[in-house]
Amino acid sequence: MKPLFQICSFFLILITIGCKSDKKKELIKEVKEISILEKVANAHGFENWKNVTQIAFRFNVDRDSTHFERSWVWRPKTNDITRISNGDTLSYNRKTMDSIAYKTNGGFINDRYWLLAPFNLIWDSANFQYTHSEGEMAPIAKKPMNKLTIVYKNEGGYTPGDAYDFYFADDYLIREWVFRKTNQAEPSMTTTWENYNNYNGIIIATDHKKDESVFNLFFDDIAIHKSQ
């Protein structure tokens, strides 16, 4: 007969091995459960966003011979926003908006969406449904890519019911997208995502161009500050 302490030691070893095995399974499960939304957002630096204290950028649109621009400074921790356009400056906080600020904020939401749409895949995830497929033909590049389609709910927000098709390669960086107003079948706008740059860990496409058109929506004067 084996001594009691040897039997106890044997069972303790089995329990320890079992616990380690369970932890490994849990870790593997966590890795496998990263969604396609997170993969795209993380490829653009979303994991670094938590440390961002301020982001400044200028939104520009060149269309044929015309030029439009406006600049923004956003402090995401406090939701303080400053808009500079045509020499006029307006500052407001998104928690206490009057009618003027609300209208201005519509422009901010539009410009910020162009700048940080991959992050909105996380921020807005409760407000849309999505599908993901592989080997879909990108409308401008005319080559197969991953396609992620999101369709916003029909209530709330500035553009309820709208849909976006994101096209990206195996690195999960967006290369093209299609905006479809109210989820209509025909594209409302299709542009590239190009000229990527790294701003303090945030990866941003600074140019968005249409196919065979004198159009460029682009960003400059981008500055991102982070906490230590």
Rosetta constraint file for C-alpha pairs under 8 A:
AtomPair CA 2 CA 6 HARMONIC 6.64 0.50
AtomPair CA 2 CA 7 HARMONIC 6.94 0.50
AtomPair CA 3 CA 7 HARMONIC 6.75 0.50
AtomPair CA 4 CA 8 HARMONIC 6.27 0.50
AtomPair CA 5 CA 9 HARMONIC 6.05 0.50
AtomPair CA 6 CA 10 HARMONIC 6.16 0.50
AtomPair CA 7 CA 11 HARMONIC 6.45 0.50
AtomPair CA 8 CA 12 HARMONIC 6.19 0.50
AtomPair CA 9 CA 13 HARMONIC 6.21 0.50
AtomPair CA 10 CA 14 HARMONIC 6.40 0.50
AtomPair CA 11 CA 15 HARMONIC 6.17 0.50
AtomPair CA 12 CA 16 HARMONIC 6.12 0.50
AtomPair CA 13 CA 17 HARMONIC 6.13 0.50
AtomPair CA 14 CA 18 HARMONIC 6.01 0.50
AtomPair CA 15 CA 19 HARMONIC 6.12 0.50
AtomPair CA 16 CA 20 HARMONIC 6.27 0.50
AtomPair CA 17 CA 21 HARMONIC 6.11 0.50
AtomPair CA 18 CA 22 HARMONIC 6.13 0.50
AtomPair CA 19 CA 23 HARMONIC 6.20 0.50
AtomPair CA 20 CA 24 HARMONIC 6.26 0.50
AtomPair CA 21 CA 25 HARMONIC 6.24 0.50
AtomPair CA 22 CA 26 HARMONIC 6.14 0.50
AtomPair CA 23 CA 27 HARMONIC 6.13 0.50
AtomPair CA 24 CA 28 HARMONIC 6.13 0.50
AtomPair CA 25 CA 29 HARMONIC 6.02 0.50
AtomPair CA 26 CA 30 HARMONIC 6.15 0.50
AtomPair CA 27 CA 31 HARMONIC 6.34 0.50
AtomPair CA 28 CA 32 HARMONIC 6.19 0.50
AtomPair CA 29 CA 33 HARMONIC 6.10 0.50
AtomPair CA 30 CA 34 HARMONIC 6.85 0.50
AtomPair CA 34 CA 38 HARMONIC 6.26 0.50
AtomPair CA 34 CA 39 HARMONIC 6.94 0.50
AtomPair CA 35 CA 39 HARMONIC 6.37 0.50
AtomPair CA 36 CA 40 HARMONIC 6.26 0.50
AtomPair CA 36 CA 132 HARMONIC 7.71 0.50
AtomPair CA 37 CA 41 HARMONIC 6.19 0.50
AtomPair CA 37 CA 121 HARMONIC 5.72 0.50
AtomPair CA 37 CA 122 HARMONIC 6.65 0.50
AtomPair CA 38 CA 42 HARMONIC 5.79 0.50
AtomPair CA 38 CA 121 HARMONIC 7.62 0.50
AtomPair CA 38 CA 122 HARMONIC 6.86 0.50
AtomPair CA 39 CA 43 HARMONIC 6.13 0.50
AtomPair CA 39 CA 172 HARMONIC 6.66 0.50
AtomPair CA 40 CA 44 HARMONIC 6.75 0.50
AtomPair CA 40 CA 118 HARMONIC 6.35 0.50
AtomPair CA 40 CA 172 HARMONIC 4.99 0.50
AtomPair CA 40 CA 173 HARMONIC 6.52 0.50
AtomPair CA 40 CA 174 HARMONIC 7.72 0.50
AtomPair CA 41 CA 45 HARMONIC 6.70 0.50
AtomPair CA 41 CA 46 HARMONIC 5.37 0.50
AtomPair CA 41 CA 118 HARMONIC 4.82 0.50
AtomPair CA 41 CA 119 HARMONIC 5.25 0.50
AtomPair CA 41 CA 121 HARMONIC 6.78 0.50
AtomPair CA 41 CA 122 HARMONIC 7.18 0.50
AtomPair CA 42 CA 46 HARMONIC 4.70 0.50
AtomPair CA 42 CA 47 HARMONIC 5.91 0.50
AtomPair CA 43 CA 171 HARMONIC 7.16 0.50
AtomPair CA 43 CA 172 HARMONIC 5.93 0.50
AtomPair CA 43 CA 173 HARMONIC 6.14 0.50
AtomPair CA 43 CA 203 HARMONIC 7.78 0.50
AtomPair CA 44 CA 118 HARMONIC 6.84 0.50
AtomPair CA 44 CA 119 HARMONIC 7.90 0.50
AtomPair CA 44 CA 173 HARMONIC 6.74 0.50
AtomPair CA 44 CA 202 HARMONIC 6.15 0.50
AtomPair CA 44 CA 203 HARMONIC 4.64 0.50
AtomPair CA 44 CA 204 HARMONIC 6.90 0.50
AtomPair CA 45 CA 49 HARMONIC 6.96 0.50
AtomPair CA 45 CA 201 HARMONIC 5.79 0.50
AtomPair CA 45 CA 202 HARMONIC 4.64 0.50
AtomPair CA 45 CA 203 HARMONIC 5.66 0.50
AtomPair CA 46 CA 50 HARMONIC 7.86 0.50
AtomPair CA 46 CA 119 HARMONIC 6.22 0.50
AtomPair CA 46 CA 202 HARMONIC 7.01 0.50
AtomPair CA 48 CA 52 HARMONIC 7.26 0.50
AtomPair CA 48 CA 201 HARMONIC 6.11 0.50
AtomPair CA 48 CA 202 HARMONIC 6.77 0.50
AtomPair CA 49 CA 202 HARMONIC 7.22 0.50
AtomPair CA 51 CA 226 HARMONIC 5.14 0.50
AtomPair CA 51 CA 227 HARMONIC 5.36 0.50
AtomPair CA 51 CA 228 HARMONIC 7.69 0.50
AtomPair CA 52 CA 76 HARMONIC 7.45 0.50
AtomPair CA 52 CA 224 HARMONIC 6.93 0.50
AtomPair CA 52 CA 225 HARMONIC 5.78 0.50
AtomPair CA 52 CA 226 HARMONIC 4.19 0.50
AtomPair CA 52 CA 227 HARMONIC 6.38 0.50
AtomPair CA 53 CA 75 HARMONIC 5.66 0.50
AtomPair CA 53 CA 76 HARMONIC 6.24 0.50
AtomPair CA 53 CA 77 HARMONIC 6.16 0.50
AtomPair CA 53 CA 224 HARMONIC 7.82 0.50
AtomPair CA 53 CA 225 HARMONIC 5.70 0.50
AtomPair CA 53 CA 226 HARMONIC 5.20 0.50
AtomPair CA 53 CA 227 HARMONIC 6.30 0.50
AtomPair CA 54 CA 73 HARMONIC 7.10 0.50
AtomPair CA 54 CA 74 HARMONIC 5.64 0.50
AtomPair CA 54 CA 75 HARMONIC 4.42 0.50
AtomPair CA 54 CA 76 HARMONIC 6.51 0.50
AtomPair CA 54 CA 224 HARMONIC 5.86 0.50
AtomPair CA 54 CA 225 HARMONIC 5.16 0.50
AtomPair CA 54 CA 226 HARMONIC 7.01 0.50
AtomPair CA 55 CA 73 HARMONIC 5.84 0.50
AtomPair CA 55 CA 74 HARMONIC 5.34 0.50
AtomPair CA 55 CA 75 HARMONIC 6.55 0.50
AtomPair CA 55 CA 222 HARMONIC 7.29 0.50
AtomPair CA 55 CA 223 HARMONIC 5.74 0.50
AtomPair CA 55 CA 224 HARMONIC 4.48 0.50
AtomPair CA 55 CA 225 HARMONIC 6.37 0.50
AtomPair CA 56 CA 71 HARMONIC 7.48 0.50
AtomPair CA 56 CA 72 HARMONIC 5.58 0.50
AtomPair CA 56 CA 73 HARMONIC 4.32 0.50
AtomPair CA 56 CA 74 HARMONIC 6.31 0.50
AtomPair CA 56 CA 221 HARMONIC 7.17 0.50
AtomPair CA 56 CA 222 HARMONIC 5.49 0.50
AtomPair CA 56 CA 223 HARMONIC 5.15 0.50
AtomPair CA 56 CA 224 HARMONIC 6.48 0.50
AtomPair CA 57 CA 71 HARMONIC 5.78 0.50
AtomPair CA 57 CA 72 HARMONIC 5.56 0.50
AtomPair CA 57 CA 73 HARMONIC 6.75 0.50
AtomPair CA 57 CA 219 HARMONIC 6.69 0.50
AtomPair CA 57 CA 220 HARMONIC 6.17 0.50
AtomPair CA 57 CA 221 HARMONIC 5.26 0.50
AtomPair CA 57 CA 222 HARMONIC 4.30 0.50
AtomPair CA 57 CA 223 HARMONIC 6.56 0.50
AtomPair CA 58 CA 69 HARMONIC 6.79 0.50
AtomPair CA 58 CA 70 HARMONIC 5.72 0.50
AtomPair CA 58 CA 71 HARMONIC 4.14 0.50
AtomPair CA 58 CA 72 HARMONIC 6.30 0.50
AtomPair CA 58 CA 219 HARMONIC 5.52 0.50
AtomPair CA 58 CA 220 HARMONIC 5.36 0.50
AtomPair CA 58 CA 221 HARMONIC 5.75 0.50
AtomPair CA 58 CA 222 HARMONIC 6.86 0.50
AtomPair CA 59 CA 69 HARMONIC 5.44 0.50
AtomPair CA 59 CA 70 HARMONIC 5.47 0.50
AtomPair CA 59 CA 71 HARMONIC 6.08 0.50
AtomPair CA 59 CA 111 HARMONIC 6.40 0.50
AtomPair CA 59 CA 217 HARMONIC 7.57 0.50
AtomPair CA 59 CA 218 HARMONIC 6.32 0.50
AtomPair CA 59 CA 219 HARMONIC 5.08 0.50
AtomPair CA 59 CA 220 HARMONIC 7.12 0.50
AtomPair CA 60 CA 67 HARMONIC 7.20 0.50
AtomPair CA 60 CA 68 HARMONIC 5.58 0.50
AtomPair CA 60 CA 69 HARMONIC 4.34 0.50
AtomPair CA 60 CA 70 HARMONIC 6.85 0.50
AtomPair CA 60 CA 217 HARMONIC 5.66 0.50
AtomPair CA 60 CA 218 HARMONIC 5.23 0.50
AtomPair CA 60 CA 219 HARMONIC 6.00 0.50
AtomPair CA 60 CA 220 HARMONIC 7.90 0.50
AtomPair CA 61 CA 67 HARMONIC 5.73 0.50
AtomPair CA 61 CA 68 HARMONIC 5.14 0.50
AtomPair CA 61 CA 69 HARMONIC 6.45 0.50
AtomPair CA 61 CA 215 HARMONIC 7.35 0.50
AtomPair CA 61 CA 216 HARMONIC 5.81 0.50
AtomPair CA 61 CA 217 HARMONIC 4.37 0.50
AtomPair CA 61 CA 218 HARMONIC 6.35 0.50
AtomPair CA 62 CA 66 HARMONIC 5.79 0.50
AtomPair CA 62 CA 67 HARMONIC 4.64 0.50
AtomPair CA 62 CA 68 HARMONIC 6.61 0.50
AtomPair CA 62 CA 214 HARMONIC 7.68 0.50
AtomPair CA 62 CA 215 HARMONIC 5.56 0.50
AtomPair CA 62 CA 216 HARMONIC 5.21 0.50
AtomPair CA 62 CA 217 HARMONIC 6.36 0.50
AtomPair CA 63 CA 67 HARMONIC 6.49 0.50
AtomPair CA 63 CA 214 HARMONIC 5.91 0.50
AtomPair CA 63 CA 215 HARMONIC 4.60 0.50
AtomPair CA 63 CA 216 HARMONIC 6.69 0.50
AtomPair CA 64 CA 214 HARMONIC 5.17 0.50
AtomPair CA 64 CA 215 HARMONIC 6.45 0.50
AtomPair CA 69 CA 85 HARMONIC 7.12 0.50
AtomPair CA 70 CA 83 HARMONIC 7.18 0.50
AtomPair CA 70 CA 84 HARMONIC 5.89 0.50
AtomPair CA 70 CA 85 HARMONIC 4.74 0.50
AtomPair CA 70 CA 86 HARMONIC 7.53 0.50
AtomPair CA 71 CA 83 HARMONIC 5.76 0.50
AtomPair CA 71 CA 84 HARMONIC 5.02 0.50
AtomPair CA 71 CA 85 HARMONIC 6.43 0.50
AtomPair CA 72 CA 81 HARMONIC 7.06 0.50
AtomPair CA 72 CA 82 HARMONIC 5.61 0.50
AtomPair CA 72 CA 83 HARMONIC 4.70 0.50
AtomPair CA 72 CA 84 HARMONIC 6.30 0.50
AtomPair CA 72 CA 108 HARMONIC 7.58 0.50
AtomPair CA 73 CA 81 HARMONIC 5.68 0.50
AtomPair CA 73 CA 82 HARMONIC 5.09 0.50
AtomPair CA 73 CA 83 HARMONIC 6.68 0.50
AtomPair CA 74 CA 79 HARMONIC 6.80 0.50
AtomPair CA 74 CA 80 HARMONIC 5.94 0.50
AtomPair CA 74 CA 81 HARMONIC 4.63 0.50
AtomPair CA 74 CA 82 HARMONIC 6.62 0.50
AtomPair CA 75 CA 79 HARMONIC 5.46 0.50
AtomPair CA 75 CA 80 HARMONIC 5.28 0.50
AtomPair CA 75 CA 81 HARMONIC 6.49 0.50
AtomPair CA 76 CA 80 HARMONIC 7.02 0.50
AtomPair CA 78 CA 93 HARMONIC 7.80 0.50
AtomPair CA 79 CA 93 HARMONIC 5.69 0.50
AtomPair CA 79 CA 94 HARMONIC 5.73 0.50
AtomPair CA 79 CA 95 HARMONIC 7.35 0.50
AtomPair CA 80 CA 91 HARMONIC 7.34 0.50
AtomPair CA 80 CA 92 HARMONIC 5.96 0.50
AtomPair CA 80 CA 93 HARMONIC 4.49 0.50
AtomPair CA 80 CA 94 HARMONIC 6.66 0.50
AtomPair CA 81 CA 91 HARMONIC 5.61 0.50
AtomPair CA 81 CA 92 HARMONIC 5.51 0.50
AtomPair CA 81 CA 93 HARMONIC 6.07 0.50
AtomPair CA 81 CA 94 HARMONIC 7.52 0.50
AtomPair CA 82 CA 89 HARMONIC 6.86 0.50
AtomPair CA 82 CA 90 HARMONIC 5.58 0.50
AtomPair CA 82 CA 91 HARMONIC 4.23 0.50
AtomPair CA 82 CA 92 HARMONIC 6.57 0.50
AtomPair CA 83 CA 88 HARMONIC 7.96 0.50
AtomPair CA 83 CA 89 HARMONIC 5.59 0.50
AtomPair CA 83 CA 90 HARMONIC 5.25 0.50
AtomPair CA 83 CA 91 HARMONIC 6.39 0.50
AtomPair CA 84 CA 88 HARMONIC 5.57 0.50
AtomPair CA 84 CA 89 HARMONIC 4.55 0.50
AtomPair CA 84 CA 90 HARMONIC 6.68 0.50
AtomPair CA 85 CA 89 HARMONIC 6.66 0.50
AtomPair CA 92 CA 96 HARMONIC 7.66 0.50
AtomPair CA 92 CA 97 HARMONIC 6.85 0.50
AtomPair CA 92 CA 101 HARMONIC 6.45 0.50
AtomPair CA 93 CA 97 HARMONIC 6.39 0.50
AtomPair CA 94 CA 105 HARMONIC 7.81 0.50
AtomPair CA 97 CA 101 HARMONIC 5.20 0.50
AtomPair CA 97 CA 102 HARMONIC 5.70 0.50
AtomPair CA 98 CA 102 HARMONIC 6.03 0.50
AtomPair CA 99 CA 103 HARMONIC 6.30 0.50
AtomPair CA 100 CA 104 HARMONIC 6.24 0.50
AtomPair CA 101 CA 105 HARMONIC 5.86 0.50
AtomPair CA 102 CA 106 HARMONIC 6.55 0.50
AtomPair CA 103 CA 107 HARMONIC 7.30 0.50
AtomPair CA 104 CA 108 HARMONIC 6.65 0.50
AtomPair CA 105 CA 109 HARMONIC 6.07 0.50
AtomPair CA 106 CA 110 HARMONIC 6.31 0.50
AtomPair CA 106 CA 158 HARMONIC 6.84 0.50
AtomPair CA 107 CA 111 HARMONIC 6.17 0.50
AtomPair CA 108 CA 112 HARMONIC 5.82 0.50
AtomPair CA 109 CA 113 HARMONIC 5.89 0.50
AtomPair CA 110 CA 114 HARMONIC 6.53 0.50
AtomPair CA 111 CA 115 HARMONIC 6.36 0.50
AtomPair CA 112 CA 116 HARMONIC 5.83 0.50
AtomPair CA 112 CA 117 HARMONIC 7.53 0.50
AtomPair CA 113 CA 117 HARMONIC 4.74 0.50
AtomPair CA 113 CA 120 HARMONIC 7.26 0.50
AtomPair CA 115 CA 204 HARMONIC 6.80 0.50
AtomPair CA 115 CA 205 HARMONIC 7.42 0.50
AtomPair CA 115 CA 206 HARMONIC 7.78 0.50
AtomPair CA 115 CA 219 HARMONIC 7.75 0.50
AtomPair CA 116 CA 120 HARMONIC 6.75 0.50
AtomPair CA 116 CA 204 HARMONIC 7.33 0.50
AtomPair CA 117 CA 121 HARMONIC 6.82 0.50
AtomPair CA 118 CA 122 HARMONIC 7.71 0.50
AtomPair CA 119 CA 123 HARMONIC 6.34 0.50
AtomPair CA 120 CA 124 HARMONIC 5.29 0.50
AtomPair CA 120 CA 125 HARMONIC 7.44 0.50
AtomPair CA 121 CA 125 HARMONIC 5.68 0.50
AtomPair CA 124 CA 128 HARMONIC 6.89 0.50
AtomPair CA 125 CA 129 HARMONIC 7.61 0.50
AtomPair CA 127 CA 152 HARMONIC 5.85 0.50
AtomPair CA 127 CA 153 HARMONIC 5.82 0.50
AtomPair CA 128 CA 150 HARMONIC 6.15 0.50
AtomPair CA 128 CA 151 HARMONIC 5.25 0.50
AtomPair CA 128 CA 152 HARMONIC 4.13 0.50
AtomPair CA 128 CA 153 HARMONIC 5.55 0.50
AtomPair CA 129 CA 150 HARMONIC 5.62 0.50
AtomPair CA 129 CA 151 HARMONIC 5.44 0.50
AtomPair CA 129 CA 152 HARMONIC 6.63 0.50
AtomPair CA 129 CA 153 HARMONIC 7.80 0.50
AtomPair CA 130 CA 148 HARMONIC 6.97 0.50
AtomPair CA 130 CA 149 HARMONIC 5.38 0.50
AtomPair CA 130 CA 150 HARMONIC 4.30 0.50
AtomPair CA 130 CA 151 HARMONIC 6.35 0.50
AtomPair CA 131 CA 148 HARMONIC 5.83 0.50
AtomPair CA 131 CA 149 HARMONIC 5.33 0.50
AtomPair CA 131 CA 150 HARMONIC 6.74 0.50
AtomPair CA 132 CA 146 HARMONIC 7.37 0.50
AtomPair CA 132 CA 147 HARMONIC 5.71 0.50
AtomPair CA 132 CA 148 HARMONIC 4.53 0.50
AtomPair CA 132 CA 149 HARMONIC 6.46 0.50
AtomPair CA 133 CA 146 HARMONIC 5.94 0.50
AtomPair CA 133 CA 147 HARMONIC 5.34 0.50
AtomPair CA 133 CA 148 HARMONIC 6.66 0.50
AtomPair CA 134 CA 144 HARMONIC 7.75 0.50
AtomPair CA 134 CA 145 HARMONIC 6.24 0.50
AtomPair CA 134 CA 146 HARMONIC 4.39 0.50
AtomPair CA 134 CA 147 HARMONIC 6.14 0.50
AtomPair CA 135 CA 144 HARMONIC 4.67 0.50
AtomPair CA 135 CA 145 HARMONIC 5.14 0.50
AtomPair CA 135 CA 146 HARMONIC 5.87 0.50
AtomPair CA 135 CA 147 HARMONIC 7.76 0.50
AtomPair CA 136 CA 143 HARMONIC 7.81 0.50
AtomPair CA 136 CA 144 HARMONIC 4.92 0.50
AtomPair CA 136 CA 145 HARMONIC 5.33 0.50
AtomPair CA 136 CA 146 HARMONIC 6.11 0.50
AtomPair CA 136 CA 147 HARMONIC 6.14 0.50
AtomPair CA 137 CA 142 HARMONIC 5.75 0.50
AtomPair CA 137 CA 143 HARMONIC 5.19 0.50
AtomPair CA 137 CA 144 HARMONIC 4.36 0.50
AtomPair CA 137 CA 145 HARMONIC 6.22 0.50
AtomPair CA 138 CA 142 HARMONIC 5.11 0.50
AtomPair CA 138 CA 143 HARMONIC 5.56 0.50
AtomPair CA 138 CA 144 HARMONIC 6.01 0.50
AtomPair CA 138 CA 145 HARMONIC 6.22 0.50
AtomPair CA 138 CA 167 HARMONIC 6.35 0.50
AtomPair CA 138 CA 176 HARMONIC 7.23 0.50
AtomPair CA 139 CA 176 HARMONIC 7.97 0.50
AtomPair CA 139 CA 190 HARMONIC 7.85 0.50
AtomPair CA 140 CA 176 HARMONIC 7.46 0.50
AtomPair CA 140 CA 191 HARMONIC 7.71 0.50
AtomPair CA 140 CA 192 HARMONIC 7.45 0.50
AtomPair CA 140 CA 211 HARMONIC 6.22 0.50
AtomPair CA 145 CA 167 HARMONIC 5.97 0.50
AtomPair CA 145 CA 168 HARMONIC 5.63 0.50
AtomPair CA 145 CA 169 HARMONIC 5.40 0.50
AtomPair CA 146 CA 166 HARMONIC 7.99 0.50
AtomPair CA 146 CA 167 HARMONIC 5.54 0.50
AtomPair CA 146 CA 168 HARMONIC 5.24 0.50
AtomPair CA 146 CA 169 HARMONIC 5.97 0.50
AtomPair CA 146 CA 170 HARMONIC 7.65 0.50
AtomPair CA 147 CA 165 HARMONIC 6.55 0.50
AtomPair CA 147 CA 166 HARMONIC 5.57 0.50
AtomPair CA 147 CA 167 HARMONIC 4.70 0.50
AtomPair CA 147 CA 168 HARMONIC 6.67 0.50
AtomPair CA 148 CA 165 HARMONIC 5.65 0.50
AtomPair CA 148 CA 166 HARMONIC 5.01 0.50
AtomPair CA 148 CA 167 HARMONIC 6.55 0.50
AtomPair CA 149 CA 163 HARMONIC 7.06 0.50
AtomPair CA 149 CA 164 HARMONIC 5.64 0.50
AtomPair CA 149 CA 165 HARMONIC 4.39 0.50
AtomPair CA 149 CA 166 HARMONIC 6.24 0.50
AtomPair CA 150 CA 163 HARMONIC 5.60 0.50
AtomPair CA 150 CA 164 HARMONIC 5.43 0.50
AtomPair CA 150 CA 165 HARMONIC 6.64 0.50
AtomPair CA 151 CA 161 HARMONIC 6.39 0.50
AtomPair CA 151 CA 162 HARMONIC 5.91 0.50
AtomPair CA 151 CA 163 HARMONIC 4.31 0.50
AtomPair CA 151 CA 164 HARMONIC 6.66 0.50
AtomPair CA 151 CA 183 HARMONIC 6.81 0.50
AtomPair CA 152 CA 160 HARMONIC 6.03 0.50
AtomPair CA 152 CA 161 HARMONIC 4.80 0.50
AtomPair CA 152 CA 162 HARMONIC 5.54 0.50
AtomPair CA 152 CA 163 HARMONIC 6.27 0.50
AtomPair CA 153 CA 160 HARMONIC 5.90 0.50
AtomPair CA 153 CA 161 HARMONIC 5.12 0.50
AtomPair CA 153 CA 162 HARMONIC 7.90 0.50
AtomPair CA 154 CA 160 HARMONIC 4.72 0.50
AtomPair CA 154 CA 161 HARMONIC 4.36 0.50
AtomPair CA 155 CA 160 HARMONIC 5.45 0.50
AtomPair CA 155 CA 161 HARMONIC 7.30 0.50
AtomPair CA 156 CA 160 HARMONIC 6.02 0.50
AtomPair CA 159 CA 182 HARMONIC 7.99 0.50
AtomPair CA 160 CA 182 HARMONIC 7.14 0.50
AtomPair CA 161 CA 181 HARMONIC 7.45 0.50
AtomPair CA 161 CA 182 HARMONIC 4.71 0.50
AtomPair CA 161 CA 183 HARMONIC 6.21 0.50
AtomPair CA 162 CA 179 HARMONIC 7.64 0.50
AtomPair CA 162 CA 180 HARMONIC 6.10 0.50
AtomPair CA 162 CA 181 HARMONIC 4.80 0.50
AtomPair CA 162 CA 182 HARMONIC 4.21 0.50
AtomPair CA 162 CA 183 HARMONIC 5.07 0.50
AtomPair CA 163 CA 179 HARMONIC 6.08 0.50
AtomPair CA 163 CA 180 HARMONIC 5.06 0.50
AtomPair CA 163 CA 181 HARMONIC 6.34 0.50
AtomPair CA 163 CA 182 HARMONIC 6.59 0.50
AtomPair CA 163 CA 183 HARMONIC 4.84 0.50
AtomPair CA 163 CA 184 HARMONIC 7.95 0.50
AtomPair CA 164 CA 177 HARMONIC 6.86 0.50
AtomPair CA 164 CA 178 HARMONIC 5.55 0.50
AtomPair CA 164 CA 179 HARMONIC 4.72 0.50
AtomPair CA 164 CA 180 HARMONIC 6.07 0.50
AtomPair CA 165 CA 177 HARMONIC 5.37 0.50
AtomPair CA 165 CA 178 HARMONIC 4.96 0.50
AtomPair CA 165 CA 179 HARMONIC 6.65 0.50
AtomPair CA 166 CA 174 HARMONIC 6.49 0.50
AtomPair CA 166 CA 175 HARMONIC 7.81 0.50
AtomPair CA 166 CA 176 HARMONIC 6.20 0.50
AtomPair CA 166 CA 177 HARMONIC 4.52 0.50
AtomPair CA 166 CA 178 HARMONIC 6.69 0.50
AtomPair CA 167 CA 174 HARMONIC 5.77 0.50
AtomPair CA 167 CA 175 HARMONIC 5.83 0.50
AtomPair CA 167 CA 176 HARMONIC 5.18 0.50
AtomPair CA 167 CA 177 HARMONIC 5.87 0.50
AtomPair CA 168 CA 172 HARMONIC 5.46 0.50
AtomPair CA 168 CA 173 HARMONIC 5.56 0.50
AtomPair CA 168 CA 174 HARMONIC 4.47 0.50
AtomPair CA 168 CA 175 HARMONIC 5.27 0.50
AtomPair CA 168 CA 176 HARMONIC 7.04 0.50
AtomPair CA 169 CA 173 HARMONIC 6.57 0.50
AtomPair CA 169 CA 174 HARMONIC 7.35 0.50
AtomPair CA 169 CA 175 HARMONIC 7.51 0.50
AtomPair CA 174 CA 193 HARMONIC 6.22 0.50
AtomPair CA 175 CA 192 HARMONIC 5.77 0.50
AtomPair CA 175 CA 193 HARMONIC 4.65 0.50
AtomPair CA 175 CA 194 HARMONIC 6.51 0.50
AtomPair CA 176 CA 190 HARMONIC 7.37 0.50
AtomPair CA 176 CA 191 HARMONIC 5.76 0.50
AtomPair CA 176 CA 192 HARMONIC 4.22 0.50
AtomPair CA 176 CA 193 HARMONIC 5.19 0.50
AtomPair CA 177 CA 190 HARMONIC 5.83 0.50
AtomPair CA 177 CA 191 HARMONIC 5.86 0.50
AtomPair CA 177 CA 192 HARMONIC 6.54 0.50
AtomPair CA 177 CA 193 HARMONIC 7.48 0.50
AtomPair CA 178 CA 187 HARMONIC 6.17 0.50
AtomPair CA 178 CA 188 HARMONIC 7.38 0.50
AtomPair CA 178 CA 189 HARMONIC 5.77 0.50
AtomPair CA 178 CA 190 HARMONIC 4.44 0.50
AtomPair CA 178 CA 191 HARMONIC 6.78 0.50
AtomPair CA 179 CA 187 HARMONIC 6.00 0.50
AtomPair CA 179 CA 188 HARMONIC 5.56 0.50
AtomPair CA 179 CA 189 HARMONIC 5.19 0.50
AtomPair CA 179 CA 190 HARMONIC 6.39 0.50
AtomPair CA 180 CA 184 HARMONIC 5.66 0.50
AtomPair CA 180 CA 185 HARMONIC 7.06 0.50
AtomPair CA 180 CA 186 HARMONIC 6.67 0.50
AtomPair CA 180 CA 187 HARMONIC 4.93 0.50
AtomPair CA 180 CA 188 HARMONIC 4.99 0.50
AtomPair CA 180 CA 189 HARMONIC 7.03 0.50
AtomPair CA 181 CA 187 HARMONIC 7.72 0.50
AtomPair CA 181 CA 188 HARMONIC 6.12 0.50
AtomPair CA 190 CA 210 HARMONIC 6.28 0.50
AtomPair CA 190 CA 211 HARMONIC 7.95 0.50
AtomPair CA 191 CA 208 HARMONIC 5.53 0.50
AtomPair CA 191 CA 209 HARMONIC 5.01 0.50
AtomPair CA 191 CA 210 HARMONIC 4.63 0.50
AtomPair CA 191 CA 211 HARMONIC 7.10 0.50
AtomPair CA 192 CA 207 HARMONIC 7.49 0.50
AtomPair CA 192 CA 208 HARMONIC 4.87 0.50
AtomPair CA 192 CA 209 HARMONIC 5.21 0.50
AtomPair CA 192 CA 210 HARMONIC 6.57 0.50
AtomPair CA 193 CA 205 HARMONIC 5.61 0.50
AtomPair CA 193 CA 206 HARMONIC 7.58 0.50
AtomPair CA 193 CA 207 HARMONIC 6.13 0.50
AtomPair CA 193 CA 208 HARMONIC 5.10 0.50
AtomPair CA 193 CA 209 HARMONIC 7.49 0.50
AtomPair CA 194 CA 205 HARMONIC 5.16 0.50
AtomPair CA 194 CA 206 HARMONIC 6.50 0.50
AtomPair CA 194 CA 207 HARMONIC 5.27 0.50
AtomPair CA 194 CA 208 HARMONIC 6.38 0.50
AtomPair CA 195 CA 205 HARMONIC 5.43 0.50
AtomPair CA 195 CA 206 HARMONIC 5.58 0.50
AtomPair CA 195 CA 207 HARMONIC 5.83 0.50
AtomPair CA 196 CA 203 HARMONIC 6.55 0.50
AtomPair CA 196 CA 204 HARMONIC 5.30 0.50
AtomPair CA 196 CA 205 HARMONIC 4.12 0.50
AtomPair CA 196 CA 206 HARMONIC 6.04 0.50
AtomPair CA 196 CA 207 HARMONIC 7.98 0.50
AtomPair CA 197 CA 203 HARMONIC 5.69 0.50
AtomPair CA 197 CA 204 HARMONIC 5.48 0.50
AtomPair CA 197 CA 205 HARMONIC 6.49 0.50
AtomPair CA 197 CA 206 HARMONIC 7.27 0.50
AtomPair CA 198 CA 202 HARMONIC 5.63 0.50
AtomPair CA 198 CA 203 HARMONIC 4.59 0.50
AtomPair CA 198 CA 204 HARMONIC 6.48 0.50
AtomPair CA 199 CA 203 HARMONIC 6.25 0.50
AtomPair CA 199 CA 204 HARMONIC 7.37 0.50
AtomPair CA 199 CA 222 HARMONIC 7.69 0.50
AtomPair CA 199 CA 223 HARMONIC 7.06 0.50
AtomPair CA 199 CA 224 HARMONIC 6.32 0.50
AtomPair CA 200 CA 224 HARMONIC 6.35 0.50
AtomPair CA 200 CA 225 HARMONIC 7.43 0.50
AtomPair CA 200 CA 226 HARMONIC 7.69 0.50
AtomPair CA 206 CA 218 HARMONIC 5.26 0.50
AtomPair CA 206 CA 219 HARMONIC 5.01 0.50
AtomPair CA 206 CA 220 HARMONIC 7.19 0.50
AtomPair CA 207 CA 216 HARMONIC 6.66 0.50
AtomPair CA 207 CA 217 HARMONIC 5.97 0.50
AtomPair CA 207 CA 218 HARMONIC 4.46 0.50
AtomPair CA 207 CA 219 HARMONIC 6.78 0.50
AtomPair CA 208 CA 216 HARMONIC 5.68 0.50
AtomPair CA 208 CA 217 HARMONIC 5.07 0.50
AtomPair CA 208 CA 218 HARMONIC 6.09 0.50
AtomPair CA 209 CA 213 HARMONIC 7.87 0.50
AtomPair CA 209 CA 215 HARMONIC 5.83 0.50
AtomPair CA 209 CA 216 HARMONIC 4.73 0.50
AtomPair CA 209 CA 217 HARMONIC 6.46 0.50
AtomPair CA 210 CA 214 HARMONIC 7.57 0.50
AtomPair CA 210 CA 215 HARMONIC 6.02 0.50
AtomPair CA 210 CA 216 HARMONIC 7.12 0.50
